[in-house]
Amino acid sequence: MARTLKTLVLAVLVLAVATSCGGSGSGAKGNVDFLVFGDPEELQAYRNIIAEYERENEGAEVRLIEASDRDDLIARLSTSFAGGSPPDLFLINYRFYGQFASKGVLEPVEQRVEDSDAFELDHFYPQAVNAFRWNGELTCMPQNISSLVVYYNRDLFKQYGVAEPRAGWTWNELVDAAAKLTKNTDGKGRYELYGLGIEPSIIRLAPLVWSNGGDIVDAQNSPTRLTLDSSEALEAMQLMFDLRGTHGVIPTEQDVESEDDEARFMNGRLAMLFSSRRSTPVFRTIESFDWDVAPMPVVSEPAGILHSDAYCMTKGSSNKDAAWSFMEFALGEDGQRIAARTGRTVPSLRSVANSEAFLDPSAKPRSSRVFLDAIPNIRNVPTVSTWPEIEDAIEGHLEQGLYEGVPPEEVAQKAIAETTPLFARAEN
């Protein structure tokens, strides 16, 4: 009897320890609402992660709530926080999360990371992790660490005898290649092929400014104004504007309105495109030509811009343990491998980024290591609460410079005047 009782007590203790230590299903029971937006291929990645998580964790349920686009996501979040019924989790880019972090509605996660058996903080690339610190506190955990690269149509380069991009290539070499790949053969004034696609946004201009030795704001942590009026920034703007005004190697504004750059690239009418990893899943559907990626060209020194999204847990969640359980799976090796194989992400977890799940040579782009090689030189824009408004305000002025020939000095002056009040009321 004593031995039986002792055995029973030991079994209970073992079960208690196993339950407290985690494992499949630990802390996972309960419903989790997860808000995201993205292209169909991108959303499929999250469905795959959820399906595997639910398979491994009996009783867990993650409901994917799909926003139509970034604006819809932000509007839904703002409304749900105001109404006191936010989702348990949402995924957001660091450039837009400051408006929520500043309101104190995000649940800090650093202690949960420290207590995790799945990973440690230094297993992730610090550039992505640090972009989600608010006043030094880790508020979200990054799933990816993309950078800006040049997607290019290999068949067009071969057809017109243009050397493919290489590591360390210069801005002038990019322009020269784009000129050779811009074609108008019908004599009717409409170009059937353009050499390059670039959007008039601060996240496309910033890497050029940094590569030219300049900066876009007066202080990274507590910016008060744009510094697009510096000589380095003005020179970088002129390089961008010359792509249309002087060289004519990018589509006109009317061309872009009729067919955006991503669609034009997929249809074989654009030889090169500046974009992040987010374009990879849809480009993998291309069957009519071969394509790859190359590093950003260098103006004076290598530079890139961070593109990173993170899982954020809301303070208003009534099921934080279940939400963290899913986050832990999605950010761990199994979850990040699933996402990496869809092509959508450059994994923030170093071990997966350097594994075949991401670097698989049989999956396009074959030069995926370009994304990893860029990491030491990537920088991030400020994460102040009004940054989304600042971005939107700048874009209109850059459009005038790129498509209407407005000089960089005037663009800088107008952009600074319009955004300085936005910096003044920002929280960071």
C-alpha positions as CSV (number, residue, x, y, z in Angstrom):
1,M,0.0,0.0,0.0
2,A,2.8,2.4,0.9
3,R,4.6,1.6,-2.3
4,T,1.4,2.2,-4.3
5,L,0.7,5.5,-2.6
6,K,4.3,6.6,-3.1
7,T,4.0,5.7,-6.8
8,L,0.8,7.6,-7.1
9,V,2.3,10.7,-5.5
10,L,5.4,10.5,-7.8
11,A,3.1,10.2,-10.9
12,V,1.2,13.3,-9.8
13,L,4.4,15.3,-9.3
14,V,5.8,14.2,-12.7
15,L,2.6,15.3,-14.3
16,A,2.7,18.7,-12.5
17,V,6.2,19.3,-13.5
18,A,5.5,18.4,-17.2
19,T,2.5,20.7,-17.3
20,S,4.5,23.6,-15.8
21,C,7.4,23.1,-18.2
22,G,5.3,23.5,-21.3
23,G,5.4,21.2,-24.3
24,S,2.9,20.7,-27.0
25,G,-0.5,22.1,-25.9
26,S,0.9,23.8,-22.8
27,G,-0.9,27.1,-22.2
28,A,-2.4,26.8,-25.7
29,K,-6.0,26.1,-25.0
30,G,-8.4,28.9,-25.8
31,N,-9.3,31.0,-28.8
32,V,-6.9,33.6,-30.2
33,D,-8.0,36.3,-32.6
34,F,-5.1,37.2,-35.0
35,L,-5.4,40.3,-37.2
36,V,-3.3,40.6,-40.4
37,F,-3.4,41.9,-44.0
38,G,-1.5,40.8,-47.1
39,D,-1.6,39.3,-50.5
40,P,-3.3,35.9,-51.0
41,E,0.1,34.2,-51.0
42,E,1.2,35.9,-47.9
43,L,-2.1,35.1,-46.0
44,Q,-1.6,31.5,-47.0
45,A,1.7,31.5,-45.0
46,Y,-0.2,32.4,-41.8
47,R,-2.9,29.8,-42.5
48,N,-0.2,27.2,-42.8
49,I,1.4,28.2,-39.5
50,I,-2.0,28.2,-37.8
51,A,-2.9,24.8,-39.2
52,E,0.3,23.2,-38.0
53,Y,0.0,24.9,-34.6
54,E,-3.5,23.7,-34.1
55,R,-2.5,20.2,-35.2
56,E,0.2,20.1,-32.6
57,N,-1.8,21.7,-29.8
58,E,-5.1,20.0,-29.2
59,G,-7.8,22.4,-28.1
60,A,-6.1,25.4,-29.5
61,E,-7.9,27.6,-32.0
62,V,-6.5,30.7,-33.8
63,R,-8.9,32.7,-35.8
64,L,-7.3,34.6,-38.7
65,I,-8.9,38.0,-39.2
66,E,-8.0,39.4,-42.6
67,A,-7.8,43.2,-43.2
68,S,-8.0,44.3,-46.8
69,D,-4.9,46.5,-46.7
70,R,-2.6,48.4,-44.3
71,D,-5.1,51.3,-43.9
72,D,-7.9,48.9,-43.0
73,L,-5.7,47.1,-40.5
74,I,-4.8,50.4,-38.8
75,A,-8.4,51.5,-38.8
76,R,-9.6,48.2,-37.3
77,L,-7.0,48.4,-34.6
78,S,-7.8,52.0,-33.7
79,T,-11.5,51.2,-33.5
80,S,-11.0,48.0,-31.5
81,F,-8.7,49.7,-29.0
82,A,-11.1,52.6,-28.6
83,G,-14.0,50.2,-28.1
84,G,-12.1,48.0,-25.6
85,S,-12.3,44.9,-27.7
86,P,-8.9,44.5,-29.5
87,P,-7.7,41.3,-31.1
88,D,-5.4,39.1,-29.1
89,L,-2.6,39.4,-31.6
90,F,-1.9,41.5,-34.7
91,L,1.0,41.7,-37.2
92,I,2.4,45.2,-38.1
93,N,5.4,46.8,-39.7
94,Y,7.7,48.7,-37.3
95,R,7.1,51.9,-39.3
96,F,3.4,51.9,-38.2
97,Y,3.4,50.4,-34.7
98,G,4.5,53.5,-32.9
99,Q,1.0,55.0,-32.9
100,F,-0.2,52.1,-30.8
101,A,2.9,51.6,-28.7
102,S,2.7,55.3,-27.6
103,K,-0.9,54.7,-26.3
104,G,0.3,51.9,-24.0
105,V,-2.0,49.3,-25.4
106,L,0.6,46.7,-26.3
107,E,1.7,43.9,-23.9
108,P,5.5,43.9,-23.2
109,V,6.9,40.5,-24.2
110,E,10.6,40.6,-23.1
111,Q,10.0,38.6,-19.9
112,R,8.0,36.0,-21.8
113,V,10.9,35.7,-24.3
114,E,13.4,35.3,-21.4
115,D,11.3,32.5,-19.9
116,S,10.8,30.7,-23.2
117,D,12.2,27.3,-23.8
118,A,11.8,27.7,-27.6
119,F,14.3,30.5,-28.2
120,E,16.4,33.3,-26.7
121,L,16.4,36.9,-27.6
122,D,20.0,36.8,-29.1
123,H,18.8,34.0,-31.5
124,F,17.1,36.8,-33.5
125,Y,18.7,39.5,-35.6
126,P,19.1,42.6,-33.3
127,Q,18.3,45.1,-36.1
128,A,14.7,43.7,-36.2
129,V,14.3,43.2,-32.4
130,N,15.5,46.8,-31.6
131,A,13.1,48.3,-34.1
132,F,10.2,47.1,-31.8
133,R,11.5,48.6,-28.6
134,W,9.5,51.5,-27.2
135,N,11.3,53.6,-24.6
136,G,13.7,50.6,-24.2
137,E,10.8,48.1,-23.6
138,L,10.3,45.2,-26.1
139,T,6.7,45.5,-27.1
140,C,6.5,43.1,-30.1
141,M,8.6,40.3,-31.6
142,P,9.7,40.5,-35.3
143,Q,9.0,37.6,-37.6
144,N,11.2,38.9,-40.5
145,I,14.1,41.1,-41.4
146,S,13.9,42.0,-45.0
147,S,15.8,44.6,-46.9
148,L,15.4,46.5,-50.1
149,V,16.8,44.6,-53.1
150,V,16.7,44.7,-56.9
151,Y,14.5,42.1,-58.6
152,Y,15.6,41.6,-62.2
153,N,14.4,39.7,-65.3
154,R,17.3,37.5,-66.2
155,D,15.9,36.7,-69.6
156,L,15.8,40.4,-70.6
157,F,19.4,40.9,-69.5
158,K,20.5,38.0,-71.6
159,Q,18.3,39.1,-74.6
160,Y,19.9,42.6,-74.7
161,G,23.4,41.5,-73.8
162,V,23.4,43.4,-70.5
163,A,25.7,42.2,-67.7
164,E,23.7,40.9,-64.7
165,P,24.0,42.9,-61.4
166,R,26.8,42.0,-59.1
167,A,27.6,42.6,-55.4
168,G,29.1,46.1,-55.0
169,W,27.7,47.5,-58.3
170,T,27.3,51.2,-58.4
171,W,24.4,53.6,-59.0
172,N,25.8,54.6,-62.3
173,E,26.0,51.0,-63.4
174,L,22.3,50.6,-62.4
175,V,21.4,53.6,-64.5
176,D,23.4,52.3,-67.5
177,A,21.8,48.9,-67.3
178,A,18.3,50.5,-67.0
179,A,19.0,52.7,-70.1
180,K,20.0,49.7,-72.2
181,L,16.8,47.8,-71.1
182,T,14.4,50.7,-71.8
183,K,12.9,50.1,-75.3
184,N,10.5,51.9,-77.6
185,T,10.4,50.0,-80.9
186,D,6.9,50.8,-82.2
187,G,7.7,54.4,-83.0
188,K,4.4,55.5,-81.4
189,G,6.0,57.1,-78.3
190,R,4.8,54.4,-75.9
191,Y,7.6,52.3,-74.3
192,E,6.9,48.6,-74.3
193,L,9.8,48.0,-71.8
194,Y,11.2,50.1,-69.0
195,G,14.5,49.4,-67.3
196,L,13.6,50.1,-63.7
197,G,10.6,50.6,-61.3
198,I,10.9,52.7,-58.2
199,E,8.1,54.3,-56.1
200,P,8.4,57.9,-55.0
201,S,8.4,57.2,-51.2
202,I,10.7,58.0,-48.3
203,I,11.5,54.3,-47.9
204,R,12.9,54.2,-51.4
205,L,14.7,57.5,-51.0
206,A,16.2,56.9,-47.6
207,P,18.7,54.1,-48.7
208,L,20.0,56.5,-51.4
209,V,20.5,59.3,-48.9
210,W,22.2,57.0,-46.4
211,S,24.4,55.5,-49.2
212,N,25.4,59.1,-50.1
213,G,26.5,59.8,-46.5
214,G,23.4,61.7,-45.4
215,D,20.4,61.2,-43.2
216,I,16.7,61.8,-43.4
217,V,16.0,63.2,-39.9
218,D,18.0,65.3,-37.4
219,A,18.0,62.7,-34.6
220,Q,17.1,59.0,-34.9
221,N,15.6,58.6,-31.4
222,S,13.9,62.0,-31.0
223,P,13.6,63.6,-34.4
224,T,12.2,67.1,-34.7
225,R,12.5,67.6,-38.5
226,L,13.5,66.1,-41.8
227,T,17.0,66.8,-43.1
228,L,16.2,66.4,-46.8
229,D,17.7,69.9,-47.3
230,S,21.3,68.7,-46.6
231,S,23.6,68.5,-49.6
232,E,23.8,64.7,-49.4
233,A,20.0,64.3,-49.3
234,L,19.5,66.8,-52.2
235,E,22.1,64.9,-54.3
236,A,20.3,61.6,-53.6
237,M,16.9,63.1,-54.5
238,Q,18.4,64.4,-57.8
239,L,19.6,60.8,-58.5
240,M,16.1,59.5,-58.0
241,F,14.4,62.3,-60.0
242,D,16.9,61.9,-62.9
243,L,15.6,58.4,-63.5
244,R,12.5,59.9,-65.0
245,G,13.5,63.4,-66.0
246,T,17.0,62.9,-67.5
247,H,17.3,59.2,-68.3
248,G,13.6,58.2,-68.9
249,V,14.2,54.7,-67.6
250,I,11.2,54.4,-65.3
251,P,7.5,54.4,-66.2
252,T,5.7,57.7,-66.4
253,E,3.0,58.6,-63.8
254,Q,0.4,57.7,-66.3
255,D,2.1,54.3,-67.0
256,V,2.1,53.5,-63.3
257,E,-1.6,54.4,-62.9
258,S,-2.5,52.1,-65.7
259,E,-0.2,49.2,-64.6
260,D,1.7,49.3,-61.3
261,D,5.4,48.4,-61.2
262,E,4.9,44.9,-59.7
263,A,2.4,43.9,-62.4
264,R,4.5,45.4,-65.1
265,F,7.5,43.3,-63.9
266,M,5.4,40.2,-63.8
267,N,4.2,40.9,-67.4
268,G,7.8,41.2,-68.6
269,R,7.6,44.9,-69.3
270,L,9.9,46.0,-66.5
271,A,13.5,44.8,-66.3
272,M,14.3,45.7,-62.7
273,L,12.3,46.6,-59.6
274,F,13.2,47.9,-56.2
275,S,11.2,45.9,-53.6
276,S,11.5,43.9,-50.4
277,R,11.0,40.2,-49.8
278,R,7.2,40.7,-49.8
279,S,7.2,40.5,-53.6
280,T,8.7,37.0,-53.7
281,P,5.6,34.9,-53.3
282,V,3.7,36.5,-56.1
283,F,6.8,36.5,-58.3
284,R,7.1,32.8,-57.8
285,T,4.0,32.4,-59.9
286,I,5.8,33.8,-62.9
287,E,6.3,31.1,-65.6
288,S,7.2,33.1,-68.7
289,F,10.8,34.2,-67.7
290,D,13.6,33.6,-65.2
291,W,14.3,36.2,-62.5
292,D,16.6,36.7,-59.5
293,V,17.5,39.4,-56.9
294,A,20.6,41.6,-56.6
295,P,21.9,43.9,-53.9
296,M,21.0,47.6,-53.9
297,P,23.5,49.6,-55.9
298,V,26.0,51.8,-54.0
299,V,26.2,55.6,-54.3
300,S,29.1,56.1,-51.9
301,E,28.8,53.4,-49.3
302,P,26.6,50.3,-48.8
303,A,23.2,51.0,-47.2
304,G,19.8,49.4,-46.9
305,I,16.5,50.0,-45.2
306,L,14.8,47.6,-42.7
307,H,11.5,46.0,-43.6
308,S,10.2,44.1,-40.6
309,D,6.8,43.0,-39.3
310,A,6.2,41.8,-35.8
311,Y,3.6,39.9,-33.7
312,C,2.2,42.2,-31.2
313,M,0.1,41.1,-28.2
314,T,-2.6,43.5,-26.9
315,K,-2.9,44.5,-23.2
316,G,-6.6,44.1,-23.6
317,S,-6.4,40.4,-24.6
318,S,-8.3,38.1,-22.3
319,N,-6.2,35.1,-23.4
320,K,-2.6,36.2,-23.2
321,D,-1.2,32.8,-22.4
322,A,-2.8,31.3,-25.4
323,A,-1.8,34.2,-27.6
324,W,1.9,33.9,-26.4
325,S,1.7,30.1,-27.0
326,F,0.9,30.8,-30.7
327,M,3.5,33.6,-30.9
328,E,6.1,31.3,-29.5
329,F,5.3,28.6,-32.1
330,A,5.1,31.1,-35.0
331,L,8.5,32.7,-34.0
332,G,10.2,29.4,-33.3
333,E,12.1,27.2,-35.7
334,D,9.0,25.2,-36.9
335,G,6.8,28.3,-37.5
336,Q,9.5,30.3,-39.2
337,R,10.4,27.4,-41.5
338,I,6.8,27.2,-42.6
339,A,6.7,31.0,-43.3
340,A,10.1,30.9,-45.0
341,R,9.1,28.2,-47.4
342,T,6.3,30.3,-48.8
343,G,8.9,32.9,-49.9
344,R,7.2,35.7,-47.9
345,T,9.8,36.2,-45.1
346,V,13.4,36.6,-44.4
347,P,13.4,34.9,-41.1
348,S,14.3,36.9,-38.0
349,L,15.5,33.8,-36.3
350,R,19.2,33.4,-37.4
351,S,19.1,29.6,-37.5
352,V,16.2,29.5,-39.9
353,A,17.5,32.4,-42.1
354,N,20.7,30.4,-42.7
355,S,18.9,27.1,-43.3
356,E,17.6,25.5,-46.5
357,A,14.1,26.5,-45.6
358,F,15.1,30.0,-46.7
359,L,18.2,29.4,-48.8
360,D,16.8,26.5,-50.8
361,P,18.6,26.8,-54.2
362,S,15.7,25.1,-56.0
363,A,13.3,27.9,-54.9
364,K,13.4,31.4,-56.4
365,P,15.1,33.7,-56.0
366,R,18.2,31.5,-56.2
367,S,20.3,34.4,-54.7
368,S,18.3,34.7,-51.5
369,R,21.5,35.1,-49.6
370,V,21.5,38.7,-50.9
371,F,18.9,39.5,-48.3
372,L,21.2,38.2,-45.5
373,D,24.3,39.9,-46.8
374,A,22.4,43.2,-46.6
375,I,21.6,42.9,-42.9
376,P,24.8,44.5,-41.5
377,N,24.2,47.7,-43.5
378,I,20.4,48.1,-43.0
379,R,19.0,51.0,-41.0
380,N,15.5,51.8,-39.8
381,V,13.4,54.9,-40.1
382,P,12.2,56.5,-36.8
383,T,9.4,54.8,-35.0
384,V,7.6,58.0,-33.7
385,S,3.9,57.8,-33.3
386,T,3.1,60.1,-36.3
387,W,5.5,58.5,-38.7
388,P,2.7,57.1,-41.0
389,E,1.4,60.7,-41.4
390,I,4.9,61.9,-42.1
391,E,5.4,59.2,-44.8
392,D,2.2,60.1,-46.5
393,A,3.0,63.8,-46.5
394,I,6.4,63.3,-48.0
395,E,5.1,61.0,-50.8
396,G,3.1,63.7,-52.5
397,H,6.2,66.0,-52.8
398,L,8.4,63.2,-54.0
399,E,5.9,62.4,-56.7
400,Q,6.1,66.0,-57.9
401,G,9.9,65.8,-58.1
402,L,9.9,62.4,-59.8
403,Y,7.1,63.0,-62.4
404,E,6.8,66.7,-62.7
405,G,10.4,67.9,-62.5
406,V,10.1,69.9,-59.3
407,P,13.7,70.6,-58.1
408,P,15.0,68.7,-55.0
409,E,15.4,72.0,-53.1
410,E,11.7,72.9,-53.5
411,V,10.6,69.3,-52.7
412,A,12.7,69.4,-49.5
413,Q,11.5,72.8,-48.5
414,K,7.8,71.8,-48.9
415,A,8.2,68.4,-47.3
416,I,10.0,69.9,-44.2
417,A,7.4,72.6,-43.8
418,E,4.5,70.1,-43.9
419,T,6.0,67.5,-41.7
420,T,7.7,69.6,-38.9
421,P,4.3,70.1,-37.1
422,L,3.8,66.3,-37.3
423,F,7.2,65.7,-35.6
424,A,6.2,68.3,-33.0
425,R,3.2,66.3,-31.8
426,A,4.9,62.9,-32.1
427,E,5.6,60.6,-29.2
428,N,8.6,58.3,-29.3
